Amino acid sequence: MTAAPLASTPPFTLAQLNAASAQDFVAALGGVYEHSPWVAEAVLGERPFASVPALAAALQAAVLRQPFARQLALLRAHPELASKAAVRQELTAHSNAEQAGAGLTQCSAEEFADLQRLNAAYRDRFGWPFIIAVKGYTRASILAALQARLQHSAASEFEECIAQVGKIAALRLDGLVAGAT
């Protein structure tokens, strides 16, 4: 396959991604999994993808093939919701937009304090940040989910977070690839 130059800004077409150089493909999709361009690198040889859902499935399958330590590093690369990093504006553009869309940038002082307390309890219990694909959630429903998931076992919560990371990636792909939805 001959590599074609990729437009510098999204949205991209699936055909463009399939024909892109390895470097351009990873540059375009490297942020779909938070601070983990290795996921996009892992599926380079699987191109061409027939659909955006097929690309999303391949990316998630690449994550699932990894050893526990690499999956854990992937989870730990995610920011906490409404964290101090958000206050300092240190989030990736994807994370910032997702959290803003769920209203997390407009927390009351009480909601912010609750999120900080629950985030700390979650990280202390599991060793990674609480991860949820926030699209369609409200601040209240995110807080409720966080409280409920604190009761899970570490194994089931790890599995849930890996699944949530996949949902986040699929939503991000929908925003990056023209005609994805």
N, C-alpha and C positions, 0 to 999 in steps of 0.2 A: 504494500500500500504506500503510495506517495503522499508524504505529509503536505498538507495545505496550510497556508498561514491562517491563523485564527484572529478574528476581530478582537480588539483589545478590551471591549466591554460587553457584558451580557445585555440582552439575551443571545445565546448561541443556539444554533440549530443542532439537532442530533447529528445530522450529516457532517456539519463542521467539526464537531467533537470527534466523530469517528475518523475523519480524515486528518485531524490535527497532528502535529509533531508530538512526540512524547512530552517534551518540555511544555508546549502550549496546553496540552490536555491536562497535565498536572497543575499548571498555573491556573487554568480555568476552574478545575474541580478540587484543588487541594484544600480549600477551606470548607468544603461541604461537611467534612468531619473535622471538628474543632481542632486546630493546630496539629493536624495529622495528615499531611499530604501523602504519606505512605499508603493510605487506603486507595487513593486514585492511582498511584504507581502500581499497586498490586493487580489492577484490572486492565492495564495497558494491552496486554497480549490477548485479551478476550474480545477486543473490537473486531468487527463492527457490532454495535448493539442495535437490536431491532426496534427498541422503544425505550423511552425514559424509565418506565417501570422495570424493564430488563436491566438497564444500567444501575438503577437503585438496588435491585436484588443482587447484582454482581458485587457491588460495593459492600453491601451488608454481608454477603457470603465471605468476602475477603476478610472482614473483621472476625467473623465466626471461626475462620480457619486458624486464627492466631492463637498462640499460647496465652494462658491466663495473664501473665505479666504484661504482655503487650496490650491486651484488652483493658487491664486495669489502668495502664498509662493513658489509654484513650479516654477512659472515664475521668481520670484526674486532670485531663487537659481542659475539661469543661469548667466554665465559671459557675459560681454559686448564683442563684437567682437574687436579684436586688442586692448584690454584694458591694463591698467597698470598692471593688474594681469598677463596678458600674457607676458608683458615685464619682470616682476619679476619671471616668470616661476611658477606661482601659480595655473595654470589651471589643471583640471583633465586630465589624459592621453587621454581620449576620446576627450575632447574639444580641447586640444593642437593639436592632430592629425587632427581633422576636420578643424580647422582654418589654419593649415599649408597646408593641401590639397587644400584649396581655395586660397592659396598665401597670406593670411593675416599676416604671419610672415615675409613677404618680402615687406611690404609697403614702398613706398617712403615717405619722410618726409611730402610731401603735402598730400598724401593719408592718412597717419596716423593722421595728423592734421584734415583733413576732417572727418574721422571716429570719432575722439574724440569729435569734435564739434557736429556732428549729433547724436552720442550716447547720449551726454548730453542733447540735445534738445529733443530727444525721451524719455529719462528717466524723464525729467522735465514735458513733456506733459502727459505721460501715467503712470508713477510711477513704471515701470519695465523695464528691458533691452530689446532692440531690439533682437528678436529671429528669426533666419532663418536657415533652414537645408541647410548648405552651399555647400553640394556636388553638383557639376555641375555648380556652380557659379564662376565667376571671381571677383576680387576686384572691378572692375568697375560695374559689374552687382549687386553686394551686395550694393555698395554705391547708385546706382540708386533705388534699392528696398527700402532701408532705407529712401531716400528722398521721394519716392512715399508714403510709408506707414505712414510717418509723417502727411499726409493729412487725414488719416482715422479717424473715430470716435473712441472713447475709447472702446465702445462695440464691434465694428467690429474688432478692433485691438487685443483686448483680445482674441476673438474667433480665430483669425488668429494665434496668438502666441501659443495658446493651440494646434491647428492643427500642427504648426511647431514643437512643442515639440514631438508630436506623430510621425512625420516624422523622426526626429532625433533619437528617440528611435527605430523605425523600422530599420533604417540604422545601428544603433549600434548592434541590435540583429543579423542582417545579418553577422556582423563581429565576433560575439561571438558564433554562433551556426553553426556547420559544416553542409554543405549541405543546408543552408538556402536559397541560391540564385541559 
